[in-house]
């Protein structure tokens, strides 16, 4: 699911995302492309997704692209937000981040 969302948000060299292109196609043809029908996250995954989005805002770059969200990044976020993450949340956040980095390497 996260891979599908990241794929939709990936942009071409002009900065236009796949989502924008597909939404324009939908508007032009009146037919919704299947790729726009991404299912929603269930329960805990929704929470992990929202947490990842917040942590992702503080992500650093290595000059070649985004860096992996480190344990130090997560710990700093946790201190700043006053929120201790559960083991399950941590695992899901790391999985989402891996999927994100995978899509970034493809582009």
N, C-alpha and C positions, 0 to 999 in steps of 0.2 A: 504494500500500500504506500509506504513512504517513498519507495523507488518511483512509483507512478506519479506521485505529487512532485518529487524533485525533477522528474523528466519533464513534466508540464511547465515547470518554472525555469527550465534551462533556456538560455537565450542564445540566439545566433550572433554572428559578428556585428550585426546592426543593433543589437540590444532587444530585439523582439523575441518574446518567449513563445514556446510551442502553444501554451494556453491562449495567448493573444491571437495567434494565427488560427487556431481551431475555433475560437469564439467568433472571429471574423467570418470563417467559413460557415459556421452555424447561422450567423446573421444573414449572410448572403444567400444560402441555400434553403434555410428553414429546417435543416436536418441537423440534429445534435450528433457530433462525432462520438463514437464509443469511448475514445480516449478521455473525453471530458467527464465521463461517468465514473469517477473514482469513489469507491465506497468509503464510508466514514470509519474512523477508528472505534473499536469497542472499548468500553470501560477504562481500565487502567492505561491502555495505549493512548487514549485521548489526553489523559493527564500527562503522560510522559512526552507526548508530542508538544503540548503547550509548554512544559518545562524546557524541552530541548529548544524550542523557538526562543525562549527568554535567554537561556545560556548561550545560544548561538550568536546573539547580538554582541557578545563580548569576545567572540572568536578572534584569534590572531591569524596572521598570514606569514608564510615563510618566504614570501617574495615570488614563489612559483604558483601559489594558490593557497587555499585555506588549510590551516593546520588542524590536526586532530584535536578535539576538545580534550584537554588533559585532566588528570585527576586534580591537579592544582587549580585549574579553571573551575571545575565543579565545586571544589572546596571553597574557593573564593566566592563563587556565586552563592553557595549555601550560607556562608557567613554574612554576606551582604544582604541577602533576602531573609535571613533568620529562619531558614527552612531546611530541616534535615531530610534528606532523601532516603527512601526505603531501598533495600537491596534490589527489589523488582524494578523500581523506577530507574535506578542506576543502570541496570542491565538493559532496559529498554532504551534509555537515552543513548547509551553507547552503541546499541544496534542501529538506532536511527542515524547517529552520527556516521557510522561506518557506511550506511547506505548513501548518505549525503555525499561523503567523500568519493565513493565509487562513481556517482553520477558526475561529479566535478572532474574526475580523471578522464571520463569519456569525452568531455567537451573540450 
